[in-house]
Amino acid sequence: MTSTQTLPYVVREEDATLFYEGPEICREFLRNEAMWFGTSLVNPGDTGAVDPGHEGAWEVFYCVSGEGFIDDGENEYLLKKGDALAVPPSVPHRIHNRGTEPVFMVWAGGPGDAPASPAK
């Protein structure tokens, strides 16, 4: 769908684009010229692949459950349930789970149609 869509619409989990960034299970529910939105699940002991960042676009991660670290290659940021992290344009990042339960994060960015990971 494009940002010119005039009616709300539902995207079911089974209709989202499923892809993997290493062991990180990702689902993208929306991507258009305005924004993108999806989820990541990282199991205990796993680390997702490095997302190279998005030229000209911010990305926000929100921790829904569990806790995980997001690193930018130099710093790590701990996100617990209810925390969010804003990642500036072109900053590489990846999710680590050093906990004992899965970490589930939602992410969104914009403006959209930014270069996606190769698997997206």
C-alpha contacts under 8 A as a table, 3 or more apart, distances in Angstrom:
res1	aa1	res2	aa2	distance
1	M	5	Q	6.58
1	M	30	L	7.75
1	M	31	R	7.67
1	M	32	N	6.57
2	T	5	Q	5.68
2	T	32	N	5.24
2	T	33	E	6.75
3	S	32	N	6.32
3	S	33	E	6.57
3	S	34	A	6.05
5	Q	8	P	7.74
11	V	15	D	6.21
11	V	16	A	6.64
11	V	29	F	6.27
12	R	15	D	5.14
12	R	16	A	6.49
13	E	16	A	5.28
13	E	27	R	7.77
13	E	29	F	7.63
15	D	29	F	7.69
16	A	27	R	5.70
16	A	28	E	5.42
16	A	29	F	4.67
16	A	30	L	7.76
17	T	27	R	5.33
17	T	28	E	5.02
17	T	29	F	6.54
17	T	120	K	7.57
18	L	25	I	7.48
18	L	26	C	5.80
18	L	27	R	4.58
18	L	28	E	6.66
19	F	25	I	6.40
19	F	26	C	5.26
19	F	27	R	6.34
19	F	119	A	6.07
19	F	120	K	6.39
20	Y	23	P	6.34
20	Y	24	E	5.50
20	Y	25	I	4.95
20	Y	26	C	5.65
20	Y	119	A	7.02
21	E	24	E	5.06
21	E	25	I	6.81
21	E	26	C	7.22
21	E	48	G	5.49
21	E	49	A	4.80
21	E	50	V	7.59
21	E	51	D	7.99
21	E	119	A	7.54
22	G	47	T	7.41
22	G	48	G	5.18
22	G	49	A	4.91
23	P	42	V	6.98
23	P	43	N	8.00
23	P	46	D	6.53
23	P	47	T	6.77
23	P	48	G	5.73
23	P	49	A	7.64
24	E	40	S	6.38
24	E	41	L	5.80
24	E	42	V	4.97
24	E	43	N	7.66
24	E	46	D	7.59
24	E	47	T	6.93
24	E	48	G	4.71
24	E	49	A	7.29
25	I	40	S	5.52
25	I	41	L	5.12
25	I	42	V	6.57
26	C	38	G	7.12
26	C	39	T	5.55
26	C	40	S	4.48
26	C	41	L	6.55
27	R	38	G	5.37
27	R	39	T	5.27
27	R	40	S	6.65
28	E	31	R	7.44
28	E	36	W	7.55
28	E	37	F	5.98
28	E	38	G	4.11
28	E	39	T	6.55
28	E	120	K	7.93
29	F	36	W	7.70
29	F	37	F	5.78
29	F	38	G	5.31
30	L	35	M	7.59
30	L	36	W	5.19
30	L	37	F	5.19
30	L	38	G	6.97
31	R	34	A	7.80
31	R	35	M	5.84
31	R	36	W	4.13
31	R	37	F	6.62
31	R	112	G	6.45
31	R	113	D	6.57
32	N	35	M	5.64
32	N	36	W	6.41
32	N	112	G	5.47
32	N	113	D	5.66
33	E	111	P	6.47
33	E	112	G	4.35
33	E	113	D	4.96
34	A	110	G	5.96
34	A	111	P	4.76
34	A	112	G	4.41
34	A	113	D	7.30
35	M	108	A	7.01
35	M	109	G	5.44
35	M	110	G	4.25
35	M	111	P	5.04
35	M	112	G	3.72
35	M	113	D	6.99
36	W	108	A	5.36
36	W	109	G	5.34
36	W	110	G	6.47
36	W	112	G	5.67
36	W	113	D	7.53
37	F	106	V	7.48
37	F	107	W	5.66
37	F	108	A	4.24
37	F	109	G	6.71
38	G	106	V	5.70
38	G	107	W	5.34
38	G	108	A	6.42
39	T	104	F	7.20
39	T	105	M	5.59
39	T	106	V	4.22
39	T	107	W	5.87
40	S	104	F	5.79
40	S	105	M	5.22
40	S	106	V	6.29
40	S	107	W	7.77
41	L	102	P	6.72
41	L	103	V	5.78
41	L	104	F	4.61
41	L	105	M	6.53
42	V	46	D	6.19
42	V	47	T	6.96
42	V	48	G	7.02
42	V	95	I	7.44
42	V	96	H	7.33
42	V	97	N	6.28
42	V	102	P	5.71
42	V	103	V	5.38
42	V	104	F	6.65
43	N	46	D	5.62
43	N	97	N	6.47
43	N	101	E	6.77
43	N	102	P	4.33
43	N	103	V	6.41
44	P	97	N	5.25
44	P	98	R	5.92
44	P	99	G	5.55
44	P	100	T	5.34
44	P	101	E	5.64
44	P	102	P	5.51
44	P	103	V	7.65
45	G	96	H	7.59
45	G	97	N	5.48
45	G	98	R	5.23
45	G	99	G	7.02
45	G	100	T	7.85
46	D	96	H	6.18
46	D	97	N	5.61
46	D	98	R	7.42
47	T	94	R	7.27
47	T	95	I	5.74
47	T	96	H	4.30
47	T	97	N	6.22
48	G	94	R	5.66
48	G	95	I	5.30
48	G	96	H	6.44
49	A	94	R	5.99
49	A	95	I	7.76
50	V	92	P	6.50
50	V	93	H	5.55
50	V	94	R	4.81
51	D	92	P	5.51
51	D	93	H	5.35
51	D	94	R	6.07
51	D	117	S	6.38
52	P	90	S	6.90
52	P	91	V	6.71
52	P	92	P	4.21
52	P	93	H	6.62
52	P	117	S	7.48
53	G	89	P	6.41
53	G	90	S	4.34
53	G	91	V	4.78
53	G	92	P	4.49
53	G	93	H	6.69
54	H	57	A	5.38
54	H	58	W	7.10
54	H	59	E	7.85
54	H	89	P	5.39
54	H	90	S	4.73
54	H	91	V	7.21
54	H	114	A	5.74
54	H	115	P	6.08
54	H	116	A	7.31
55	E	89	P	5.27
55	E	90	S	4.71
55	E	114	A	6.57
55	E	115	P	7.28
56	G	89	P	5.20
56	G	90	S	6.99
56	G	111	P	7.51
56	G	114	A	7.44
57	A	88	P	7.11
57	A	89	P	4.79
57	A	90	S	7.47
57	A	109	G	6.44
57	A	110	G	5.06
57	A	111	P	5.47
57	A	112	G	7.30
57	A	114	A	6.67
58	W	86	A	7.09
58	W	87	V	5.79
58	W	88	P	4.87
58	W	89	P	4.95
58	W	109	G	5.36
58	W	110	G	5.73
58	W	111	P	7.51
59	E	86	A	5.97
59	E	87	V	5.17
59	E	88	P	6.74
59	E	89	P	7.49
59	E	107	W	6.81
59	E	108	A	5.57
59	E	109	G	4.03
59	E	110	G	6.74
60	V	84	A	6.79
60	V	85	L	5.61
60	V	86	A	4.46
60	V	87	V	6.03
60	V	107	W	5.44
60	V	108	A	5.43
60	V	109	G	6.16
61	F	84	A	5.37
61	F	85	L	5.19
61	F	86	A	6.56
61	F	105	M	6.36
61	F	106	V	5.74
61	F	107	W	4.46
61	F	108	A	6.86
62	Y	79	L	7.91
62	Y	82	G	6.78
62	Y	83	D	5.84
62	Y	84	A	4.26
62	Y	85	L	6.64
62	Y	105	M	5.42
62	Y	106	V	5.26
62	Y	107	W	6.29
63	C	66	G	7.34
63	C	67	E	7.01
63	C	68	G	7.96
63	C	79	L	6.18
63	C	80	K	6.07
63	C	81	K	4.98
63	C	82	G	5.61
63	C	83	D	5.58
63	C	84	A	6.30
63	C	103	V	7.41
63	C	104	F	6.17
63	C	105	M	4.47
63	C	106	V	6.61
64	V	81	K	5.25
64	V	82	G	6.13
64	V	103	V	7.68
64	V	104	F	5.55
64	V	105	M	5.43
64	V	106	V	7.02
65	S	80	K	7.31
65	S	81	K	4.93
65	S	82	G	7.81
65	S	102	P	7.63
65	S	103	V	5.61
65	S	104	F	5.27
65	S	105	M	7.20
66	G	80	K	6.39
66	G	81	K	6.00
66	G	99	G	7.57
66	G	101	E	6.02
66	G	102	P	5.87
66	G	103	V	4.32
66	G	104	F	6.53
67	E	78	L	7.21
67	E	79	L	5.58
67	E	80	K	4.38
67	E	81	K	6.27
67	E	97	N	7.01
67	E	99	G	6.72
67	E	102	P	7.90
67	E	103	V	5.44
68	G	78	L	5.85
68	G	79	L	5.44
68	G	80	K	6.70
68	G	95	I	6.58
68	G	96	H	5.61
68	G	97	N	4.82
68	G	98	R	6.79
68	G	99	G	7.25
68	G	103	V	6.09
69	F	76	E	6.09
69	F	77	Y	5.31
69	F	78	L	4.47
69	F	79	L	6.01
69	F	95	I	5.69
69	F	96	H	5.05
69	F	97	N	6.50
69	F	98	R	7.90
70	I	76	E	5.61
70	I	77	Y	5.26
70	I	78	L	6.65
70	I	79	L	7.58
70	I	93	H	6.42
70	I	94	R	5.42
70	I	95	I	4.54
70	I	96	H	6.21
71	D	74	E	6.89
71	D	75	N	5.49
71	D	76	E	4.21
71	D	77	Y	6.20
71	D	93	H	5.40
71	D	94	R	5.68
71	D	95	I	6.78
71	D	96	H	7.90
72	D	75	N	5.64
72	D	76	E	6.67
72	D	91	V	6.53
72	D	92	P	5.44
72	D	93	H	4.51
72	D	94	R	7.02
73	G	76	E	7.97
73	G	92	P	6.94
73	G	93	H	6.89
77	Y	85	L	7.86
79	L	82	G	7.89
79	L	83	D	5.36
79	L	84	A	6.71
79	L	85	L	7.50
80	K	83	D	5.51
87	V	91	V	6.62
88	P	91	V	6.01
97	N	102	P	7.34
97	N	103	V	6.60
99	G	102	P	7.54
109	G	112	G	6.68
110	G	113	D	7.99
110	G	114	A	7.58
111	P	114	A	7.07
113	D	116	A	7.69
116	A	119	A	7.84
116	A	120	K	5.85
117	S	120	K	5.37
